[in-house]
Amino acid sequence: MKEISAGGVVYRKAADGLQVQMIQDRYGKITLPKGKMEPGETVEQTALREILEETGIQGSIIRPLETISYQFQLTGVGPVDKEVHYYLVEATGGELQAQVEEIRGVEWLEPLDAWHQQTTSGYGNNDSVLRKALTALGFEVN
């Protein structure tokens, strides 16, 4: 079975500089908003819909960042090949609001704080996605 999801690294221009959005998932891990593609959607539409649903923020896709592939076991189904398309997304509106059915919280962070949270409390396969986003925004991280 194959499952396609999409999401993004959302940023905004705040009074004191750029901020990056990070979420805490239901397992307590730091991650990026993403979700499953619905019938008739493009991956870009999926990314923007999932960001809006999970975080309350509307956005505009700036560019693709990376596609991550991995496999997991689904009870009663077996192995699932997962493909996640990530985009760099500029916030254009909305109110920051966590979708409590899906995630524990969402916040805006300074770019280097977002990187620190990702590398200490996030999923390893998101490191390269966030690194590419921060580089595109003019921040260098190790």
WOSULBEL-V117421 format. One record per residue. RES is the residue in one small letter. PHI is phi as a letter, one per 30 degrees, with the letter a starting at -180 (* if undefined). Layout:
BEGIN
res,phi
RES,PHI
RES,PHI
END
This chain:
BEGIN
res,phi
m,*
k,c
e,b
i,c
s,b
a,a
g,a
g,a
v,c
v,c
y,b
r,b
k,c
a,c
a,e
d,c
g,k
l,d
q,b
v,c
q,c
m,b
i,c
q,c
d,d
r,d
y,c
g,i
k,c
i,d
t,a
l,c
p,d
k,a
g,a
k,d
m,d
e,c
p,e
g,i
e,c
t,d
v,d
e,d
q,d
t,d
a,e
l,d
r,d
e,d
i,d
l,d
e,d
e,d
t,b
g,i
i,c
q,d
g,b
s,b
i,d
i,c
r,a
p,d
l,c
e,a
t,c
i,c
s,b
y,a
q,b
f,b
q,c
l,c
t,e
g,i
v,c
g,j
p,d
v,b
d,d
k,c
e,b
v,b
h,c
y,c
y,b
l,d
v,b
e,c
a,d
t,b
g,l
g,j
e,c
l,d
q,a
a,d
q,d
v,d
e,d
e,c
i,b
r,d
g,a
v,b
e,a
w,c
l,b
e,d
p,e
l,d
d,d
a,d
w,d
h,d
q,d
q,d
t,d
t,c
s,b
g,c
y,d
g,e
n,d
n,c
d,e
s,d
v,d
l,d
r,e
k,d
a,d
l,d
t,d
a,d
l,d
g,j
f,c
e,c
v,b
n,c
END
